């Protein structure tokens, strides 16, 4: 059960993530993109989802990652991601509701390079009951 006190709180990821050209190339290949001087627009979800897992599965939050289904995604991109960028990720639990026995949470993720906000993304995550 997700701790309802988590709603409205922002949690900082512990890791600093450095983007490599090989990661961009691999992601681009999967989606059929051939231009890799910048990361494809949806590349940031690769960083966000891995950070979500480490943030949201903390005992004080209580998300059971084994029961999680990714429901929806949207992005606000302030600049392109390039190889060599380093990011810290934060996750803000914006909403929590229960529907048909499932917990549905909306999480905003912000990727920052130093003080610069590079990408914000919103995910709807469903924790199956």
C-alpha positions as CSV (number, residue, x, y, z in Angstrom):
1,X,0.0,0.0,0.0
2,X,1.3,3.4,-1.0
3,X,1.8,5.8,1.9
4,X,-0.7,8.6,1.4
5,X,1.7,11.0,3.2
6,X,3.9,10.7,0.1
7,X,1.5,12.7,-2.0
8,X,2.9,16.2,-2.7
9,X,6.4,15.3,-1.6
10,X,9.5,15.5,-3.8
11,X,12.1,12.8,-3.4
12,X,15.7,13.2,-4.7
13,X,17.5,10.4,-6.5
14,X,20.8,9.4,-5.0
15,X,22.7,8.8,-8.2
16,X,24.2,11.2,-10.7
17,X,23.6,9.8,-14.1
18,X,26.0,10.4,-17.0
19,X,24.6,9.9,-20.5
20,X,26.9,8.1,-22.9
21,X,26.8,8.1,-26.7
22,X,26.4,4.3,-26.7
23,X,23.3,4.6,-24.6
24,X,21.9,7.2,-27.0
25,X,22.8,5.0,-30.0
26,X,21.2,1.9,-28.5
27,X,18.0,3.7,-27.6
28,X,17.8,5.3,-31.1
29,X,18.4,1.9,-32.7
30,X,15.4,0.4,-30.9
31,X,13.0,3.1,-32.1
32,X,14.5,3.3,-35.6
33,X,16.1,6.7,-35.3
34,X,19.3,7.2,-37.2
35,X,20.2,10.7,-36.1
36,X,22.1,10.4,-32.8
37,X,23.9,13.6,-32.3
38,X,21.2,14.3,-29.7
39,X,19.1,11.8,-27.8
40,X,15.6,11.1,-29.1
41,X,13.0,13.1,-27.2
42,X,11.7,10.1,-25.2
43,X,15.2,9.0,-24.1
44,X,14.8,10.7,-20.8
45,X,12.2,8.0,-19.7
46,X,15.1,5.6,-19.6
47,X,16.7,7.7,-16.8
48,X,13.4,8.6,-15.1
49,X,12.1,5.0,-14.8
50,X,15.2,3.6,-13.3
51,X,15.3,6.5,-10.8
52,X,11.6,6.0,-10.1
53,X,12.2,2.5,-9.0
54,X,14.9,3.4,-6.5
55,X,12.9,6.4,-5.2
56,X,9.4,5.0,-5.1
57,X,10.3,1.6,-3.6
58,X,11.8,3.1,-0.5
59,X,9.9,1.6,2.5
60,X,8.5,5.0,3.6
61,X,6.7,5.3,0.2
62,X,5.7,1.7,-0.3
63,X,5.3,1.1,-4.0
64,X,5.5,-2.6,-4.9
65,X,7.5,-2.4,-8.1
66,X,6.6,-6.0,-9.0
67,X,3.0,-5.0,-9.3
68,X,3.5,-1.8,-11.3
69,X,2.3,-1.1,-14.8
70,X,3.3,2.0,-16.7
71,X,0.0,3.7,-17.8
72,X,0.8,7.1,-19.5
73,X,3.6,9.5,-20.2
74,X,4.1,13.1,-21.2
75,X,7.2,15.3,-21.5
76,X,8.2,18.9,-21.4
77,X,11.6,19.2,-23.0
78,X,13.6,22.4,-22.4
79,X,16.7,21.3,-24.3
80,X,18.0,18.2,-26.1
81,X,20.0,15.6,-24.2
82,X,23.5,14.9,-25.5
83,X,26.3,12.5,-24.6
84,X,28.2,13.7,-21.6
85,X,25.2,15.3,-19.9
86,X,25.0,14.5,-16.2
87,X,21.7,14.5,-14.4
88,X,20.2,14.3,-11.0
89,X,16.6,13.1,-11.0
90,X,13.8,14.0,-8.6
91,X,10.3,12.5,-8.4
92,X,7.3,14.3,-7.0
93,X,4.2,12.2,-6.3
94,X,1.5,14.6,-7.5
95,X,-1.7,12.5,-7.0
96,X,-2.8,9.1,-5.6
97,X,-6.2,7.5,-6.1
98,X,-7.7,4.0,-5.9
99,X,-9.8,2.6,-8.7
100,X,-11.1,-1.0,-9.0
101,X,-8.6,-2.0,-6.2
102,X,-5.6,-0.5,-8.0
103,X,-3.5,2.4,-6.8
104,X,-3.0,5.0,-9.5
105,X,-0.2,7.5,-8.9
106,X,0.9,10.5,-11.0
107,X,4.6,11.2,-10.7
108,X,6.5,14.2,-12.1
109,X,10.2,13.6,-12.7
110,X,12.6,16.5,-13.2
111,X,16.0,15.9,-14.7
112,X,18.5,18.6,-13.8
113,X,22.0,19.2,-15.1
114,X,23.4,21.3,-12.3
115,X,20.8,24.0,-11.7
116,X,19.4,23.7,-15.3
117,X,16.0,21.9,-15.7
118,X,16.4,19.9,-18.9
119,X,13.3,17.7,-19.0
120,X,10.2,17.3,-16.9
121,X,8.1,14.2,-17.5
122,X,4.8,13.0,-16.0
123,X,4.0,9.3,-15.6
124,X,0.8,7.6,-14.6
125,X,1.8,4.4,-12.7
126,X,-0.7,1.7,-11.8
127,X,0.1,-0.5,-8.9
128,X,-2.2,-3.5,-9.4
129,X,-4.3,-4.6,-6.4
